[in-house]
């Protein structure tokens, strides 16, 4: 079977917080011929693990890398790597993905009201512009 994993399946597989569901999630991921990891699911996963479970960013990044490196996993790797690069720098995974996809769609500058996001983008060599301060 070729599957697209929902966020709740990945949360259970990563956290092991529900014995029965966690076992079912891990089994489904392992037995699938193909596991599609959609970028929005990875964005949700980061948010749930950081906000709900209070897992440190470095551990979340490692969990995503383990998922992405599964032999049966397909993912938009450049977008996920862009998210991981920003996460590793102390920023938001989603901001990295958004900037990457915007660039892919033809944009040349990431704009945000988030001062930290703009600073991190610029530190990575991306064109970014602060529209105002919120953080």
N, C-alpha and C positions, 0 to 999 in steps of 0.2 A: 504494500500500500504506500502511496505517496501522500504525505500529509503536510498541512500548514498548521503549525503549532500556535494556539492562542496564548496570550500572555499568562492566563491562569495555569496552563500546563507547564510553561517554563518556570513560573514561580514555584510550583510544587516540586518540579525536578531539581531546582537549584537549592531551595530551602529545606526540603524534607520535612516540612512542618505539619504534614497530615499523612500519617502512615499509609493509609490505603490509597489516597489520591497520588501521593508522591511516588509510590511504587508503580501505579498505573501509568503515570506520566513518564517515568524513566523507562519503563518497558516499551511504551509506545514510541518514544524517541529512538530507542536502541533498535527495535525491530522494524521500523519503517525503512522502506527501500530508499526514500527520499524525505528529508525534512526541510520544508521551506520556512525560513525565518524572515518574515516581513519586517522591514525597517520600523514601521509604527509599533510593532510588537516589541522590538528591542527598546524603543523609546519608552514605552509603557513599563517594560520590565525594569529599566533603570529607575524610573520614578517610584514604582512600588517598592523595590528593594531599598532605595535610599530613604524615602519618606515613611513608608509603612513599617519596614523591618529595621531601619536605621543601620544598614550594612555600609561599611566604609567604601568609598569610591574605588579604591584599589582592588578590593575584593569583588566588587561588582564588575569591574573591567576584566578581571581574571575569569569570572564566571562567563561573561560574554565571549571571551576568547576561547574558552573550553567548548562552549556551544558551537561557535563558528567553525572550529577545527574538527568537528565530528566528520567522519568519513562520508556520512550520508547527508550532510547538510549543504544546502545552497542558500546564499545570502548575497545581497548587493554589497560585496566586500569593500569597494572603495567608499561607499557611503558609511558603512559600519566602522571602517578604519578612521574616517574623518570624525565620527562621533567619539570613538575611543581616544583619539588624539586629544580632543578637547577635554574629555573626562579625565584623562591622565594628567592634564595640565591644571586640573582643579575646577573645570567648568562643567557645563551641562552637555551630556551626550547629544540631546536633541538639537542644541544650537549648532554643534559640529555637523550633524546630519543636514540641518536646514541650510547652512552655508554651502555645504558640498552640493546639495541638490539644486540650490539656486544658481550656483556657478555652472552646473551641468546644463541648466535650462537657459543659460545665456547671460545671467546677471554678472556684474563684475565687482559689486560692493555689497557687503553684508551690513544692514542697518538695523539698529536696535535702540531701545531706551535703556538697555541693560549695560551699564558701564563695565562690569566685569567681563561680560561676554565679548564686548568690543575690544577690550584690552587684550584678552586671551587670543582672539582672532588675529589681531595685529602682531602679537608676539610670535604667531605661527607664520607670519608673512602674508596673511590674507588682507585684502582691502576691506576695511570696516569703518563705519562711521556711527558715532553716538548722536542720537537725535535729541536726547535729554536724559536726565538722571533719574533712576528709580532705585538704584542700589549702590 
